[in-house]
Amino acid sequence: MTDTIDPILPENVSNLAVEVLNLAKKRDVQLAAAESCTGGLLAALLTDVTGLSHVFERGFVTYSDRAKCEMLGCDSGEIENCGAVSREVAIAMAKGGLAKSDADLIVSITGFAGPGRPQDEEGLVHFACVSEKGLMKHEERHFGHIGRDGVRLAALEVALSMMKDALEHD
């Protein structure tokens, strides 16, 4: 159970975070997160569990395209060509975050959490999970019109599930 943000989380998300942190501790793996549409919620969650937060190495909150380029080394041309919410950018965010940290495993999240421009698909989120051991996994989800909070909470669950799977199988 988390300490401070637990009241707003579905129990399954909170429990999943604890599972991920316990697995990382057991395997001596340092975790990181590169977030856009979740705005640092995953980092907050992974640092909120007393006695386990030390396995979280760092988080990158890169909401703007510029931040993705400056902090994670994403290519501005790729963002322009593929869009910030794309498979390519999610993978670049994860690879860049791994390179710019001491983490062993990182997950990235980029998506449209709420209504935006007419061409933006509300609820579209791309995830990538990358490890020092060579794992690279991408997932694309279409959560639909479930509101900003709904998309962000659903994204937390997917990101944590990807980390758990990587910790169990990598």
C-alpha positions as CSV (number, residue, x, y, z in Angstrom):
1,M,0.0,0.0,0.0
2,T,1.3,3.5,-0.9
3,D,1.4,6.2,1.7
4,T,0.2,9.5,0.2
5,I,-1.5,9.0,-3.2
6,D,-3.2,5.7,-2.2
7,P,-6.7,7.3,-1.6
8,I,-7.0,8.2,-5.3
9,L,-5.8,4.9,-6.7
10,P,-7.8,1.8,-7.5
11,E,-6.6,-1.0,-5.2
12,N,-5.3,-3.1,-8.1
13,V,-3.0,-0.3,-9.3
14,S,-1.7,0.3,-5.8
15,N,-1.1,-3.5,-5.3
16,L,0.6,-3.8,-8.7
17,A,3.0,-1.0,-7.8
18,V,4.0,-2.9,-4.6
19,E,4.5,-6.1,-6.6
20,V,6.7,-4.3,-9.1
21,L,8.8,-2.7,-6.4
22,N,9.2,-6.0,-4.5
23,L,10.3,-7.8,-7.7
24,A,12.8,-5.1,-8.5
25,K,14.2,-5.2,-4.9
26,K,14.4,-9.0,-5.1
27,R,16.3,-8.9,-8.4
28,D,18.4,-5.8,-7.5
29,V,17.0,-3.9,-10.4
30,Q,16.8,-0.1,-10.5
31,L,13.6,1.4,-12.2
32,A,12.9,4.6,-14.0
33,A,10.0,6.2,-15.8
34,A,9.8,8.6,-18.8
35,E,6.3,10.1,-18.7
36,S,4.3,12.5,-20.8
37,C,0.5,12.3,-20.4
38,T,0.8,10.9,-16.9
39,G,2.7,13.9,-15.7
40,G,4.8,12.1,-13.2
41,L,2.1,10.0,-11.6
42,L,4.1,6.8,-12.1
43,A,7.2,8.3,-10.5
44,A,5.1,9.5,-7.6
45,L,3.5,6.1,-7.2
46,L,6.9,4.2,-7.3
47,T,8.4,6.5,-4.7
48,D,5.4,6.4,-2.4
49,V,5.9,2.9,-0.9
50,T,7.8,3.0,2.4
51,G,10.7,0.7,2.4
52,L,10.7,0.0,-1.3
53,S,11.1,3.4,-3.0
54,H,14.9,3.0,-3.1
55,V,14.6,0.8,-6.2
56,F,13.3,3.8,-8.2
57,E,16.3,5.5,-9.7
58,R,14.6,8.5,-11.4
59,G,11.7,9.9,-13.4
60,F,11.5,12.1,-16.4
61,V,8.4,14.2,-16.9
62,T,8.6,15.3,-20.5
63,Y,5.2,16.7,-21.3
64,S,6.4,19.0,-24.2
65,D,8.1,17.9,-27.4
66,R,11.0,20.1,-26.4
67,A,11.4,18.3,-23.1
68,K,11.4,15.0,-24.8
69,C,14.3,16.2,-27.0
70,E,16.3,17.9,-24.3
71,M,15.9,15.4,-21.5
72,L,15.6,12.1,-23.3
73,G,17.4,12.8,-26.6
74,C,14.4,12.2,-28.8
75,D,14.8,13.5,-32.4
76,S,12.6,16.5,-33.2
77,G,12.3,15.3,-36.8
78,E,10.9,12.0,-35.6
79,I,8.4,13.7,-33.3
80,E,7.4,15.9,-36.2
81,N,7.1,13.0,-38.6
82,C,5.6,10.4,-36.4
83,G,3.9,12.5,-33.8
84,A,4.7,12.7,-30.1
85,V,2.1,10.1,-29.4
86,S,3.5,7.2,-31.5
87,R,5.3,3.9,-31.2
88,E,8.5,5.5,-32.4
89,V,8.5,8.2,-29.8
90,A,7.6,5.9,-27.0
91,I,10.5,3.7,-27.8
92,A,12.9,6.7,-28.2
93,M,11.7,8.0,-24.8
94,A,12.4,4.7,-23.1
95,K,15.8,4.2,-24.8
96,G,16.8,7.8,-24.1
97,G,15.8,7.6,-20.4
98,L,17.7,4.4,-20.0
99,A,20.8,5.9,-21.5
100,K,20.5,9.0,-19.3
101,S,20.0,7.2,-16.0
102,D,21.5,4.4,-13.9
103,A,18.3,2.4,-14.2
104,D,18.2,-1.2,-15.4
105,L,14.6,-1.0,-16.5
106,I,12.5,1.9,-17.8
107,V,9.0,2.4,-19.0
108,S,7.8,5.3,-21.1
109,I,4.2,6.6,-21.5
110,T,3.1,9.1,-24.2
111,G,-0.5,9.7,-25.1
112,F,-3.6,11.9,-25.3
113,A,-5.2,11.8,-21.9
114,G,-8.0,14.3,-22.7
115,P,-9.6,16.2,-25.4
116,G,-7.1,18.0,-27.6
117,R,-7.0,19.0,-31.2
118,P,-9.6,17.4,-33.5
119,Q,-7.0,15.0,-35.0
120,D,-5.9,13.8,-31.5
121,E,-7.5,10.5,-30.5
122,E,-8.5,10.9,-26.9
123,G,-7.4,7.9,-24.9
124,L,-4.6,6.8,-27.3
125,V,-1.5,5.9,-25.3
126,H,1.8,4.4,-26.4
127,F,4.1,2.6,-24.0
128,A,7.6,1.2,-24.3
129,C,9.6,-0.9,-21.8
130,V,13.3,-1.2,-22.2
131,S,15.9,-2.9,-20.1
132,E,19.7,-3.0,-19.9
133,K,19.5,-6.7,-20.8
134,G,18.1,-5.8,-24.3
135,L,14.3,-6.1,-23.7
136,M,12.3,-3.8,-25.9
137,K,8.5,-4.0,-25.7
138,H,5.9,-1.7,-27.1
139,E,2.1,-1.5,-26.4
140,E,-0.5,0.7,-27.9
141,R,-3.8,1.2,-26.1
142,H,-7.0,2.9,-27.1
143,F,-8.8,3.7,-23.8
144,G,-11.4,5.9,-25.4
145,H,-13.3,8.8,-23.9
146,I,-12.9,7.9,-20.2
147,G,-11.6,11.3,-19.1
148,R,-8.1,12.5,-18.2
149,D,-8.1,10.8,-14.8
150,G,-9.4,7.6,-16.3
151,V,-6.8,7.5,-19.0
152,R,-4.0,8.3,-16.6
153,L,-5.0,5.6,-14.1
154,A,-5.4,3.1,-17.0
155,A,-2.0,4.1,-18.3
156,L,-0.5,3.5,-14.8
157,E,-1.9,0.0,-14.8
158,V,-0.5,-0.9,-18.2
159,A,2.9,0.6,-17.4
160,L,3.2,-1.3,-14.2
161,S,2.1,-4.5,-15.8
162,M,4.8,-4.1,-18.5
163,M,7.4,-3.6,-15.8
164,K,6.1,-6.6,-13.8
165,D,6.3,-8.8,-16.9
166,A,9.8,-7.6,-17.7
167,L,10.9,-8.3,-14.1
168,E,9.4,-11.7,-14.2
169,H,10.8,-12.7,-17.6
170,D,13.8,-10.7,-18.5
